[in-house]
Amino acid sequence: MISSEKILNELMNCARQQEPAFLADRVNAYVERSKNPISGGHFVKGRIPANDDIQLVSNDYLSISSHPEIAKANIESLRAYGHGHVNSAVFQKGDTPQRQFEIKAADWLSTEDSMLSQSGWCANAGLVQSLATPEVPVYLDMMAHMSLWEGVKSAGAKPRPFRHNNSKSLENLVKKYGQGVILVDSLYSTSGSICPLKEVANISSRYGCILVVDESHSLGVMGKQGAGLVDELGLADQVQFRTASLSKAFAARGGIIAGTARHIEYLRYESFPAIFSSAVLDHESAGFLAALEVIKKENNRRDDLNNNADFLRGQLRRLGYDVSESQSQIMSLVAGPEHQTIVLRDALEARGVFGSPFCAPATPKNRSLIRFSVNSGLTKEQLTRVVEVCREIKDIVQRENWPVAARVKQYQPAPRRRQPELSLAF
Ligand SMILES: Cc1ncc(COP(=O)(O)O)c(C=O)c1O
């Protein structure tokens, strides 16, 4: 087997021989970073997990990726129609599986209409590109997903970032720069924190802004029948657009935008990914239709997810890990500088526990972390094993050097959701 050090050296040489300097400089910076002895090697590669290792890396929060009803819908559609027309959605007409899903999703979300996208990235980037112009201020939470920032860039608009989950910081900017577009995630993907959405929606309404909420990590997980945070808080009338990746609780590949019929019609023929990139395939849409029914009716999966998340969060807290930003199924151990996060990653992986390593640009520099994503299918034994491993490594991961989380205003869950506790009820 070729060592990764050898591959990196070859990469370096290749770059020197064939590339113009402007590209070679960038690639070499990557290669240097990946073999940096201080950071301890490539940040995300780590060990390859064995079958019985515990993986807290999947976004399939409700554990439906192998659900028989969804697989059946995928297969039946594939057998009947193959891949369908294979073209841009602007050329697809009539009662297609995509259209059927859009109507059902809009009904579920209590909006007039919705539009299926090829991914959450396409949904967000295409939406913001279609809303903003260079003259329109776009207010983003500093931790908003990269696809929203990409939309701002694509629109040629000026980003006006506000402090994470800080409504006062948002309001100060809106007062200064005026009416514009506000972009937030409902549930933030690296910390598991939840947006103070009522306050944000009130500011948006007061100043006549357009509010976009990315519900990627809350759709299927929060709200009635999993309809998301906007639904849970009864804010549908104050939020003009909801977007989501369908590669989280829907456990497939796709994205969605929900809004008024007028706005969705406009987006279908204005958003670049909707026009210039091929549509979701018919069997994938058929799978989404089946997944939507599963998500709506199988409340037990949401209960199991909440129980599992509450248990792990509570136990980590008890062990002294700072998971105070997490209010959800996502919780992260923020070790800070990359070399410390690699020590943590290796300590976990050596004991059969895998999380997702995140570093800049996904996190602020020096706030790199290992993210644990909990799902409903984790067993009591698996979760207990994770806790045991975290206890075992406590003293070897240099926690005294880790940064302390910024205190964020705590989201108050609806009464149905359980508060964190230390016992595990299955
Ligand atoms: C909050 C958020 N929005 C959008 C996306 C992009 O979604 P997709 O993977 O479907 O492109 C992600 C995925 O990482 C995400 O976490």
The ligand as a Gaussian input file, in Angstrom:
#p B3LYP/6-31G(d) Opt

LIG

0 1
 C      -27.650000      23.812000       6.874000
 C      -27.315000      23.204000       5.551000
 N      -27.802000      23.769000       4.434000
 C      -27.536000      23.263000       3.215000
 C      -26.741000      22.152000       3.061000
 C      -26.426000      21.625000       1.683000
 O      -27.190000      20.488000       1.459000
 P      -26.850000      19.403000       0.371000
 O      -25.854000      18.473000       0.976000
 O      -28.154000      18.748000       0.079000
 O      -26.302000      20.131000      -0.816000
 C      -26.237000      21.505000       4.193000
 C      -25.394000      20.296000       4.035000
 O      -24.340000      20.159000       4.532000
 C      -26.507000      22.059000       5.469000
 O      -26.029000      21.510000       6.583000

